[in-house]
Amino acid sequence: MAVQILQKPSAFYDSYFRKPGVDKGATHYCPGCGHGNLHKIIAEAIQDIGIGDRTILISSVGCSVFAYYYFDVGNVQVAHGRAPAVATGIKRARPGSIVMTYQGDGDLAAIGWNNIFQAANRGENITVFFVNNAIYGMTGSQMAPTTLVGQKTMTSPRGRDPRNEGYPIKVCEVLSVLEAPAYIERTSLGDTKSINQTRNAVRKAIKCQVEGRGFSLVEVLSPCPTGWRKEPVDAKKWVAEVMTEYFKLGVYKDVIADRKPYFMADPNRQPTLEEVKKTLAWEGGEEKRVPGVYPAEENKNPRVKIAGFGGQGVLVLGLVLADAGMRQGYQVSWLPSYGPEMRGGTANCHVTLSDLKVGSPLVSRPTVLIAQNRPSLERFESEVEPNGIVMYDSSLIDVEPKRKDIRVVPVPAAQLANALGDTRASNIITLGALVEYTGVVSKEAVLQAIPATLPRKEFVELNFKALDEGIRYIRSLKK
């Protein structure tokens, strides 16, 4: 006797471990939000078509970026509006993959408009899911390019006026006049019938790519009860009765049957090492020692993550280290990451010093963690490689690292900087400690880097003293 088992699609994670605090079976979206429905529709399609092992989902800034927490596929989060550009690169580099972008209206139709327009015009063989809720839902309910005439938002409190803000952009209508796209349809999540239509459109768009027919886009009109200040039931009615009056549902272009399939590479074939070297013009060669420094084997080619509060000099510390590394002849990368707050927000940066070419500026598994506050230590300690270094400001952090398989170096940087007369020098004290402890760059290189990188020259002499103080402290520990 056949038994039908209803369960979560395999394209979803069993447990949403990427979003701490979310229960196993729940999402964090607002009640009545359309993202959950569309997530389920896409996940079921990925499972039923059998493409989970080669799907790459690209999500940009906005509520759409949260797809990363739920889909058990390849995930790439990108800058605002840039999903089509990244999708183009990935699809061309890995033509056997199934590349989808998941974007909101503020993302796709505003800052990303030229990106989506050009990708559609080129006929890139990707699939675009465009969630249109007529508002910037994540950032405070501002007016979006698709906000309806007369619709009130935080930035159009009297309602959108076409004489001032223009008319809402009809994405499907505009893109459908281009020659290259193969399939463009607008659906909605207003009622059960429209949800079923959305399910069919999603599957057709994905199959269009699987068959190599070209660019496809499904625009989905979706409720945003929180942004609209409506109850979930009323929000769904507003989609069905108001949004669809302006954004007409239907197929705007379907020439899938007329398109010859693109050349599709074997999705299971991986390029050989020689092919990769040839493509990248890689010269190869033996590892070369950087002149002037002789770090121990365990300290060579450090991947450094520096983290703390904004205002602690996190990014400057990384910049000075990177500059000193270049002066020593290393291959170097420096990647900053910080919140919108000038002071008090979280900040971290990634620095790689390597004898070989750096493949990526992102440091996800650091060999060195410099933590300047307790939240940074608690957040990033688990990422450090075994036998890696955790150097933390023991005058500000009242707990010790928990792991036993790492090298722990407490440095009372803030206390030492205060003794020098300026707590802002704590970052360079920490850098001095790192230089002395690891030997990855010389003191001379840092002395040259400090005046070249510090924005205010009056702090140069102070930071020379701070560098010496950090070096002196580690030497005292060695004694």
C-alpha positions as CSV (number, residue, x, y, z in Angstrom):
1,M,0.0,0.0,0.0
2,A,1.5,3.3,-1.1
3,V,2.0,5.9,1.6
4,Q,2.4,9.6,0.8
5,I,4.7,11.4,3.3
6,L,4.3,15.1,3.5
7,Q,7.5,16.8,4.7
8,K,9.8,19.8,4.3
9,P,11.4,19.9,0.8
10,S,15.0,18.6,0.7
11,A,16.1,22.0,-0.7
12,F,15.5,23.4,2.8
13,Y,17.8,22.8,5.7
14,D,16.4,20.5,8.4
15,S,17.4,23.0,11.0
16,Y,17.9,26.7,10.3
17,F,21.3,26.8,12.0
18,R,22.4,29.9,10.1
19,K,19.8,31.9,11.9
20,P,20.3,31.4,15.7
21,G,17.1,31.8,17.7
22,V,14.8,30.5,14.9
23,D,12.9,27.3,15.8
24,K,13.5,24.3,13.6
25,G,10.2,24.5,11.7
26,A,9.7,28.3,11.7
27,T,11.1,31.3,9.7
28,H,11.7,34.8,11.0
29,Y,9.5,36.5,8.4
30,C,6.6,38.7,9.6
31,P,3.2,37.0,9.8
32,G,1.5,37.2,6.4
33,C,4.7,37.9,4.5
34,G,4.8,36.3,1.0
35,H,8.5,35.3,1.2
36,G,7.7,32.1,3.1
37,N,5.2,31.0,0.4
38,L,7.6,31.7,-2.4
39,H,10.4,30.0,-0.6
40,K,8.4,26.8,-0.3
41,I,7.3,26.9,-4.0
42,I,11.0,27.3,-5.1
43,A,12.2,24.6,-2.8
44,E,9.6,22.1,-4.0
45,A,10.5,22.9,-7.6
46,I,14.2,22.4,-6.9
47,Q,13.5,19.0,-5.3
48,D,11.0,17.8,-7.9
49,I,13.2,18.8,-10.9
50,G,16.2,17.2,-9.2
51,I,18.7,20.0,-9.3
52,G,19.5,20.6,-5.6
53,D,23.1,19.5,-6.0
54,R,23.9,22.1,-8.7
55,T,21.7,25.0,-7.7
56,I,23.2,28.3,-6.7
57,L,20.8,30.9,-5.2
58,I,22.0,34.5,-5.2
59,S,20.2,36.9,-2.9
60,S,20.8,40.7,-2.5
61,V,20.2,43.3,0.2
62,G,16.6,43.4,1.6
63,C,14.3,40.8,3.1
64,S,15.3,38.6,0.1
65,V,18.8,38.2,1.5
66,F,17.4,36.0,4.3
67,A,16.9,33.1,1.8
68,Y,20.5,32.2,2.8
69,Y,19.2,31.0,6.1
70,Y,16.8,28.4,4.7
71,F,17.9,27.0,1.3
72,D,20.2,24.0,1.4
73,V,21.8,24.9,-1.9
74,G,24.8,26.9,-3.0
75,N,24.2,30.4,-1.5
76,V,25.8,33.7,-2.4
77,Q,24.8,37.0,-0.7
78,V,25.7,40.1,-2.8
79,A,25.6,43.8,-2.6
80,H,22.4,45.8,-3.2
81,G,21.2,45.3,-6.8
82,R,24.2,43.3,-8.0
83,A,22.6,39.8,-8.1
84,P,22.3,39.6,-12.0
85,A,26.0,40.6,-12.4
86,V,27.2,38.0,-9.9
87,A,24.8,35.4,-11.5
88,T,26.3,36.2,-14.9
89,G,29.8,35.5,-13.6
90,I,28.9,32.3,-11.9
91,K,26.8,30.9,-14.8
92,R,29.6,31.6,-17.2
93,A,32.2,30.1,-15.0
94,R,30.0,27.1,-14.1
95,P,27.6,26.7,-17.0
96,G,26.4,23.3,-15.7
97,S,25.0,24.9,-12.5
98,I,21.5,26.2,-12.1
99,V,21.8,29.9,-11.1
100,M,18.8,31.8,-9.6
101,T,18.6,35.3,-8.3
102,Y,16.1,36.2,-5.5
103,Q,15.4,39.9,-5.4
104,G,13.0,42.5,-4.0
105,D,11.6,45.5,-5.8
106,G,13.8,48.1,-4.0
107,D,16.8,46.0,-5.0
108,L,16.0,44.9,-8.6
109,A,14.0,47.9,-9.8
110,A,16.0,50.7,-8.1
111,I,19.8,50.4,-7.5
112,G,19.9,47.2,-9.5
113,W,17.8,48.3,-12.5
114,N,20.7,48.5,-15.0
115,N,22.0,45.2,-13.8
116,I,18.8,43.3,-14.5
117,F,18.1,45.2,-17.7
118,Q,21.6,44.4,-19.2
119,A,21.4,40.7,-18.0
120,A,18.0,40.4,-19.7
121,N,19.2,42.1,-22.8
122,R,22.2,39.7,-23.1
123,G,19.8,36.8,-22.6
124,E,21.9,35.3,-19.7
125,N,20.8,31.8,-19.1
126,I,19.7,32.5,-15.5
127,T,16.4,32.5,-13.6
128,V,15.2,35.6,-11.7
129,F,12.6,35.6,-9.0
130,F,11.4,39.1,-8.4
131,V,9.4,39.8,-5.3
132,N,7.3,42.9,-5.7
133,N,5.7,44.2,-2.5
134,A,5.7,47.9,-3.6
135,I,7.8,49.0,-0.7
136,Y,11.2,48.9,0.9
137,G,10.2,46.3,3.5
138,M,13.4,45.8,5.4
139,T,14.7,49.3,6.0
140,G,11.6,51.1,7.3
141,S,8.9,51.0,4.7
142,Q,10.1,53.8,2.3
143,M,8.7,54.4,-1.2
144,A,10.0,51.9,-3.7
145,P,10.1,52.1,-7.6
146,T,7.0,50.0,-7.6
147,T,5.0,51.9,-5.0
148,L,1.5,52.6,-6.4
149,V,0.2,56.1,-7.1
150,G,-1.4,57.4,-4.0
151,Q,0.2,54.7,-1.8
152,K,1.4,56.1,1.5
153,T,4.9,55.2,2.8
154,M,7.4,56.6,5.3
155,T,8.9,58.8,2.5
156,S,5.6,59.5,0.7
157,P,3.3,60.3,3.7
158,R,0.7,62.0,1.4
159,G,0.9,59.2,-1.2
160,R,3.0,58.8,-4.3
161,D,2.5,61.6,-6.7
162,P,3.5,60.9,-10.3
163,R,4.2,64.6,-10.9
164,N,6.9,64.4,-8.2
165,E,8.1,60.8,-8.0
166,G,7.0,59.4,-11.4
167,Y,4.9,56.3,-12.0
168,P,5.6,52.8,-10.7
169,I,7.9,50.8,-12.9
170,K,6.4,47.9,-14.7
171,V,9.3,45.5,-14.8
172,C,7.7,42.7,-16.9
173,E,6.4,45.1,-19.5
174,V,9.7,46.8,-19.9
175,L,11.9,43.7,-20.1
176,S,9.4,41.9,-22.4
177,V,10.1,44.2,-25.3
178,L,13.8,43.1,-25.3
179,E,14.8,40.6,-27.9
180,A,16.8,38.2,-25.7
181,P,14.6,37.1,-22.8
182,A,12.9,33.7,-23.3
183,Y,10.2,33.8,-20.6
184,I,8.7,36.6,-18.5
185,E,5.5,36.2,-16.3
186,R,3.9,38.1,-13.5
187,T,2.0,36.2,-10.8
188,S,0.8,37.0,-7.3
189,L,0.3,35.5,-3.8
190,G,-3.1,37.0,-3.3
191,D,-5.2,33.8,-3.1
192,T,-5.0,30.1,-3.6
193,K,-5.5,30.2,-7.3
194,S,-2.8,32.8,-7.8
195,I,-0.4,30.8,-5.6
196,N,-0.9,27.7,-7.9
197,Q,-0.2,29.9,-10.9
198,T,3.0,31.1,-9.2
199,R,4.0,27.5,-8.6
200,N,3.6,26.7,-12.3
201,A,5.5,29.8,-13.4
202,V,8.4,29.1,-11.0
203,R,8.8,25.6,-12.4
204,K,8.6,26.8,-16.0
205,A,11.2,29.4,-15.4
206,I,13.6,26.9,-13.8
207,K,13.1,24.4,-16.6
208,C,13.8,27.1,-19.1
209,Q,17.3,27.4,-17.7
210,V,17.7,23.6,-17.2
211,E,17.0,23.2,-21.0
212,G,19.4,26.1,-21.8
213,R,16.7,28.3,-23.4
214,G,17.9,31.6,-21.9
215,F,16.8,34.4,-19.6
216,S,13.6,33.9,-17.5
217,L,12.0,36.1,-14.9
218,V,9.0,35.6,-12.7
219,E,7.6,38.7,-10.9
220,V,5.6,37.8,-7.8
221,L,3.2,40.4,-6.3
222,S,3.6,39.7,-2.6
223,P,2.0,41.1,0.6
224,C,4.0,43.1,3.2
225,P,1.6,43.5,6.1
226,T,4.2,45.2,8.4
227,G,5.3,47.7,5.8
228,W,1.8,48.4,4.7
229,R,0.5,48.6,8.3
230,K,-2.2,46.1,7.5
231,E,-3.4,42.8,9.0
232,P,-2.2,39.7,7.1
233,V,-5.7,38.9,5.7
234,D,-6.2,42.5,4.5
235,A,-2.7,42.6,3.0
236,K,-3.5,39.5,0.8
237,K,-6.8,41.2,-0.3
238,W,-4.9,44.3,-1.2
239,V,-2.6,42.3,-3.4
240,A,-5.6,40.7,-5.2
241,E,-7.8,43.7,-5.5
242,V,-5.4,46.7,-5.7
243,M,-2.0,45.7,-6.9
244,T,-3.2,43.6,-9.7
245,E,-5.2,46.5,-11.1
246,Y,-1.9,48.3,-12.0
247,F,0.4,45.3,-12.2
248,K,-1.6,43.1,-14.6
249,L,-1.0,39.3,-14.1
250,G,-0.1,37.1,-17.0
251,V,2.6,35.9,-19.4
252,Y,4.4,38.8,-21.0
253,K,6.8,36.8,-23.1
254,D,7.2,33.1,-23.8
255,V,9.4,32.1,-26.7
256,I,10.9,29.0,-24.9
257,A,9.8,26.7,-27.7
258,D,11.5,28.8,-30.3
259,R,14.9,29.0,-28.6
260,K,17.6,26.6,-29.5
261,P,19.3,25.3,-26.3
262,Y,22.5,27.0,-25.2
263,F,25.7,24.8,-25.1
264,M,25.6,23.2,-21.6
265,A,28.8,21.9,-20.1
266,D,28.8,18.6,-18.3
267,P,27.7,19.6,-14.8
268,N,29.7,16.7,-13.3
269,R,33.0,17.6,-15.0
270,Q,35.5,19.5,-12.9
271,P,38.4,21.4,-14.6
272,T,41.8,20.0,-14.2
273,L,44.5,21.8,-12.3
274,E,46.3,22.6,-15.5
275,E,43.2,24.1,-17.0
276,V,42.7,26.3,-14.0
277,K,46.3,27.5,-14.1
278,K,46.0,28.3,-17.8
279,T,42.7,30.2,-17.4
280,L,44.1,32.2,-14.5
281,A,47.5,32.7,-16.3
282,W,49.0,31.2,-13.1
283,E,52.8,31.1,-13.2
284,G,53.2,28.7,-10.4
285,G,56.7,28.1,-9.0
286,E,58.0,27.2,-5.6
287,E,57.1,29.0,-2.4
288,K,59.4,32.0,-1.9
289,R,60.5,33.3,1.5
290,V,59.5,37.0,2.1
291,P,62.8,39.0,2.6
292,G,63.6,40.3,6.0
293,V,61.2,38.1,8.1
294,Y,61.7,34.6,9.4
295,P,58.4,33.5,11.1
296,A,58.1,30.1,12.6
297,E,56.4,27.5,10.4
298,E,53.2,27.7,12.5
299,N,53.0,31.5,11.9
300,K,53.6,31.6,8.2
301,N,51.1,33.1,5.7
302,P,48.7,34.3,8.4
303,R,45.0,34.8,7.7
304,V,44.0,37.5,10.2
305,K,40.5,38.6,11.4
306,I,40.5,41.8,13.5
307,A,37.2,42.6,15.3
308,G,35.9,45.1,17.8
309,F,33.7,48.2,18.2
310,G,33.7,51.1,15.8
311,G,36.1,53.7,17.1
312,Q,38.7,51.1,18.4
313,G,40.8,51.4,15.3
314,V,40.0,48.0,14.0
315,L,40.2,48.9,10.3
316,V,43.3,51.0,10.8
317,L,45.1,48.2,12.6
318,G,44.4,45.9,9.6
319,L,45.4,48.6,7.1
320,V,48.8,49.2,8.8
321,L,49.4,45.4,8.9
322,A,48.5,45.1,5.2
323,D,50.7,48.0,4.2
324,A,53.6,46.6,6.2
325,G,53.1,43.2,4.6
326,M,53.3,44.8,1.1
327,R,56.6,46.5,2.1
328,Q,57.9,43.0,3.1
329,G,57.0,41.6,-0.3
330,Y,53.9,39.6,0.7
331,Q,50.9,39.1,-1.5
332,V,48.3,41.0,0.5
333,S,44.5,41.5,0.8
334,W,42.5,43.8,3.2
335,L,38.8,43.6,3.4
336,P,36.8,45.9,5.8
337,S,33.4,45.1,7.2
338,Y,31.5,47.6,9.4
339,G,28.0,48.8,10.3
340,P,26.6,52.2,9.4
341,E,27.5,53.6,12.9
342,M,30.6,55.8,13.0
343,R,31.2,54.9,16.6
344,G,29.9,52.0,18.8
345,G,28.8,49.7,15.9
346,T,30.5,46.4,15.2
347,A,33.5,46.4,12.9
348,N,35.9,43.8,11.6
349,C,38.4,43.4,8.9
350,H,40.2,40.6,7.1
351,V,43.9,40.6,6.3
352,T,45.8,38.0,4.5
353,L,49.6,38.0,4.1
354,S,50.9,35.2,1.8
355,D,53.9,34.1,-0.1
356,L,51.6,33.0,-2.9
357,K,48.7,34.8,-4.7
358,V,45.7,35.4,-2.5
359,G,42.6,33.6,-3.9
360,S,40.0,35.4,-1.8
361,P,40.1,38.4,0.5
362,L,37.5,36.8,2.8
363,V,38.9,35.2,6.0
364,S,36.4,32.6,7.1
365,R,38.9,30.4,9.0
366,P,41.5,32.7,10.5
367,T,44.8,31.6,11.8
368,V,44.9,34.7,13.9
369,L,42.0,36.4,15.7
370,I,42.5,39.8,17.3
371,A,39.5,40.5,19.5
372,Q,39.2,44.0,21.0
373,N,35.9,43.4,22.8
374,R,34.0,40.5,24.4
375,P,31.3,40.1,21.7
376,S,34.0,39.7,19.0
377,L,35.8,37.1,21.1
378,E,32.7,35.1,21.7
379,R,31.5,35.4,18.1
380,F,34.7,34.5,16.2
381,E,36.7,32.2,18.6
382,S,35.0,29.1,17.1
383,E,36.2,30.1,13.6
384,V,40.0,30.0,14.5
385,E,42.0,27.2,13.0
386,P,43.5,24.7,15.5
387,N,46.8,25.9,16.8
388,G,45.8,29.4,15.6
389,I,46.3,32.5,17.7
390,V,43.7,34.4,19.7
391,M,45.1,37.7,20.8
392,Y,42.6,39.7,22.9
393,D,42.5,42.9,25.0
394,S,42.5,41.5,28.5
395,S,41.9,45.0,30.0
396,L,38.5,45.1,28.3
397,I,37.5,41.5,28.1
398,D,36.7,39.8,31.4
399,V,36.5,36.2,30.0
400,E,39.2,33.9,28.6
401,P,38.9,31.9,25.3
402,K,37.3,28.5,26.0
403,R,39.1,26.4,23.4
404,K,42.2,24.4,24.4
405,D,43.5,23.8,20.9
406,I,44.6,27.4,20.2
407,R,47.4,29.7,21.4
408,V,46.0,32.4,23.6
409,V,47.8,35.7,24.0
410,P,46.1,38.2,26.4
411,V,47.3,41.8,25.9
412,P,46.0,44.6,28.1
413,A,46.1,47.0,25.2
414,A,43.7,49.6,26.4
415,Q,45.4,49.8,29.8
416,L,48.8,50.2,28.2
417,A,47.5,52.8,25.8
418,N,46.0,54.8,28.7
419,A,49.4,54.8,30.4
420,L,50.8,56.3,27.2
421,G,48.2,59.1,27.5
422,D,45.7,58.1,24.7
423,T,43.5,55.0,24.6
424,R,43.2,55.4,20.9
425,A,46.7,53.9,20.6
426,S,45.5,50.5,21.8
427,N,45.2,49.1,18.3
428,I,48.9,49.8,17.4
429,I,49.9,48.3,20.8
430,T,48.1,45.2,19.8
431,L,49.8,45.3,16.4
432,G,53.2,45.5,18.1
433,A,52.4,42.5,20.2
434,L,51.4,40.6,17.1
435,V,54.6,41.6,15.3
436,E,56.8,40.4,18.2
437,Y,54.8,37.2,18.9
438,T,54.6,36.0,15.3
439,G,57.5,37.6,13.4
440,V,55.4,37.8,10.2
441,V,56.4,41.4,9.5
442,S,59.3,43.4,10.8
443,K,59.2,46.4,13.1
444,E,60.9,48.4,10.4
445,A,58.1,47.7,7.9
446,V,55.4,48.8,10.4
447,L,57.3,52.0,11.2
448,Q,57.2,52.8,7.5
449,A,53.5,51.8,7.2
450,I,52.2,53.9,10.1
451,P,52.8,57.4,8.6
452,A,51.7,56.2,5.2
453,T,48.3,54.9,6.4
454,L,47.3,57.0,9.4
455,P,44.8,59.7,8.4
456,R,46.0,62.2,11.1
457,K,49.7,62.8,11.1
458,E,49.8,64.2,14.6
459,F,49.3,60.6,15.9
460,V,52.3,59.2,14.1
461,E,54.8,59.7,17.0
462,L,52.2,58.4,19.5
463,N,51.8,55.2,17.5
464,F,55.5,54.7,17.2
465,K,55.6,54.6,21.0
466,A,52.5,52.3,21.0
467,L,54.3,49.9,18.6
468,D,57.3,49.7,20.9
469,E,55.0,49.2,23.9
470,G,53.3,46.2,22.3
471,I,56.7,44.7,21.4
472,R,58.0,45.4,24.9
473,Y,55.0,43.7,26.5
474,I,55.4,40.4,24.6
475,R,59.1,40.4,25.4
476,S,58.3,40.7,29.0
477,L,56.0,37.7,28.8
478,K,58.8,35.7,27.1
479,K,61.2,36.5,29.9
